[in-house]
Amino acid sequence: MSAAILATLAAGATPDCRPINGAQALIEDKAIHWIVVGELHGTVESPKAFADLVCLAGRSNRRVVVALERLTSEQSDIDAYLKSDGSPTARVALTSGMNWHLETQDGRSSQAYADMLEQLRLMFRARMFESIVTIMPAGPFDSAAYEKEMARVVQSAASTPDTLVLVLVGNTHARIKEVTFGGTTYMPMAGLLPHPGTRTLFVAANGRGTAWNCTMPKGAEKTICGVNLAMSGSKESSYGIGPATNPFNAYDADFYLGVPYTASPPAVGSSAP
């Protein structure tokens, strides 16, 4: 658990919000109902940045809902953790689900992600947002239907005119232009949301870094997960939201980290519980 979280727990105070250049204008724009943050899974920096954005939104006068790329079957576990005391026992219960114990850990169940959930628990306790919604659907879906179902859940979370839904997903789901995988072309989740009310942010690191993710090396018989080189094209040294630099022009703006990525390993062991 990070020193910042421990200090907040000890003080029993409302979490401090790290400033993000350019974020306040998005948060205060009542015409915007969905801010979709597209991350590279398995880094220390992306979950922290998302938590900072939630913190700033939580200090606004808007109804804030958080939507996470977690299995819908985890909804009750996350709800229980938000209402818990954040103790080691509560954390074990949170991370007892299948997704935290898969042999293939792609970064969505990282130490940094678990720390982010603790930060969100503290914000929830301080009434800075209303709820967390899990958006990964269960059941067999083709890619297009999967994205449509995620978009339906995210769109329905904005149930009042003053709602702002903050969404953390992998950067492919945050695109607003079609993608093609396996010979199938489809629109990702963010591109299916009402675009006049949506802003998509590509999390952009500065320079060569690392991430915990999964690859299939040439000649390998199965996916191998671990620390890998991770880069993005940004040379921005500040921490904030600015013009998109993605060469595919698939996002509305960039969320500049100002630093390279750092790999975050799994929060728990990879063996089955």
N, C-alpha and C positions, 0 to 999 in steps of 0.2 A: 504494500500500500504506500502511495507517495507521501512525502513529507507534508505537502500542501493539504492533502486530505486529512492526515493525522492532526495537523494544526487546527483545521476547521472543526474536527470532532472534539478536540480538547477545549476549544473556545465556545462551542455550542452556538456558533454564529452563522448568519447567512453567508454563503460562499461569496468570496470576492470574485469579480468578473474582470478578466484580462481584456483590455481594450482591443478591438479589431477595427482597423481603419476601414471606413466605408460601410460598416455593418449597420450602423444606426439608421441610415437612410432607408435601407431595405426593410428593417424591422418596423419602422414607423409608417411605411407606405401602406395605407389601409386597402389599396387595390391589390396588394400581394397577399396571397393566402397560403402559398406553398414555397418554401425554400428548400431545394433538394441539393444536398452536398454529396458529391461523388468522390469517394476515396479509393486509394489503393489499399486493399486489406493488409493487415499485418504490420502496421507501423505504430510507433509510439505517438507520433505527432498528430495524425488525423483524428483519432478519438478525442484527444485533448482539445483540438481546435473546434470540433463540433460541440463539446461541452461548453467551451467559451461562448459560442454563438447562442446556445440555449440559455446560458446565464444572462447574457445581455438582453435577450428577448424576455426573460423572466422579470426584468426590471422595468419593462414597458407596461402600458395599460391594456395590453392585448391578452386575449385568451390563448394560451400557448399549449400545443400538443406536440409530443415527440413521436416520430415514427421511425422504427429501426428495422433493418434487414435481419430479422430473427424469425424463426419458425413460429407460426401461429400457435403451435402446441406449447410454446414457452410462455404464453401470455400470463398464465396463472402464476408461474414461478417468478416472473418479473414483477407482477402486481404485489406478490407477497414480499418480495425483497424491498420494494419501495416503502412498504409499511413497516418494515422490520427496523431493528436497531443497528443493522449493519455489522453485527458480530461475526466472528469466524463461523459460528454455526449457521447463521443466515447466509453467509457467502457460500458455504458448502452446499446448502440447499439450492441456492441460485445456480450453481455450476454442476448440479447433479444430473442435468438433462443430457440426452444423447449427443446433442450438438457440441457439447464441451469435451466429449470423450471420443470423438471419431478418430480413426487412425489417420485419416486425411484431414489435417488441420490447416485450413486455407487462410487463417488470419482473422476470421470473424469471431473467434473465441480466444483472443489473445489476452495477455496480462493487461495491456493498455485498455482493451475493450472492457474488461471486468472493472478496472479502475474508473473508467468513464461511467459505468453503471453506478458505482459508489458515489461519484460526484453528482450524478442525476438524483440519486436517493436523497442526498443532502439538500438539493434544490427542491425536490418534491416536498420534503419536510418543511422547507421554508415557504411553501406554496408559490413557487416561482413558475410552475407549469401544472397543467391539469392531469395529464396521464401520459403513459407510453403505450403506443400501439405497435404490435408486431405485424409484419406485412408479408412474410414469406408463406405462400399458400401450401397446404398439404394436398396430397393426391397427385395423380398423373396429369401433367399439363405439357402441351408442346410449348415452345419458347414464346410464341406470340400470345397464347392464352395466359401463360404465367405472368407476363408483363401486364397484360390487361387486368388480371386479378389484383396484382399489387397496386396498380393505378386506381382501381375501384376502391380499395381499402384506404389508400392515402387520400383520395378525393373526399370520401365520406367522413374523414376525420375533421374536415373543416365544416362543422355543422352549424356554425353561427357566423354572421357577417363580420365579426371582429376577430375570428380565429386565425392564428398563424400556425401552420404545421411545419415543423422542422424535421427534415427527413435525412437520414444517413444510410447510404447504399453504396455498393460498388460503383465505380465510375461508368461502367457500361449502362447500368440502369438509369443513370442520371443524364444520359444523352437526350438531345431533342431532335436528333436525326436518326434515320433508320440504320440498322446494322445488319450484316449478313454473316451467319455462322452455319456451317454444315450445309451450305447451299440454300438456306432459308433466310429470306429477308423479312425483317419485322421492326416495329417501332418499340423502343425501350419505354419503360414505365413513365419517365419524366415527360417524354414527348406525347404521352396520352393524357396528361393533365391539361386543364384549361390554361393555355399559355399566357393570355393576358394577365392571369393572376399567379403565374409561376415564374420563379427565377432558379436557374440551375448553376451550381458552382463546382468547378473542377479544382480539386485540392492539388496545388502545384508546389512541389518542393524545389529547393534551390541547390543544384549540384548532385554529385554522386553520393548515394546513400545505400541503405539496405532495407529490406522488408522480409517478413516471414510469410512465404507463400509456397504454392505447389507448382511443380513443373514436371514435364514428361521428357526427360533427356533422350536423345537419339539412342535407340537400342535398348532402352529400359523397358522392363515388363510391367511396371506400375508407376503411378505418380509418386514423386519424392517431394516431401515438404521440408522446408528449412530456410535458412537465411540466404537470400539472393540479392544481387545487385538491383537497385531501384533508382531510377532517375526520372525527372520530368524536365521540360524545356525551360522552366522559369529561371531567370537570373535576378529576380526581385529579392531584395534583402529585407524588405519591410514585412510586417505581419498585417495582412488586410485583404480586402476585396477590391479587385481592379479589372481592367480589360482582359478579355479572354485571349490566351496565347495558344490554345490548342490548335494545331494545324488543320484539323478537320472541322473547325468552327461548329462544334457540336454542343457547346455550352454557352450560357449567357455571359458568364464572367469566371474569373479565376479566384480561388481562395489561396492567396500566397502564404506559405508557411515561413518563408524567409530563411529557412535552414534545410539541410538535407534530411531525408527520411532516416529513421533508426528502426531496425527490426524489433518487433515485440513478440516474444515466444508465446506458446500456448499458456493459458492461465492454469490449466491442470494437465496431468499426464495424458498421453495420447492413447493409452490402453483402455479398453472398454471397462465400464464400472462393474 
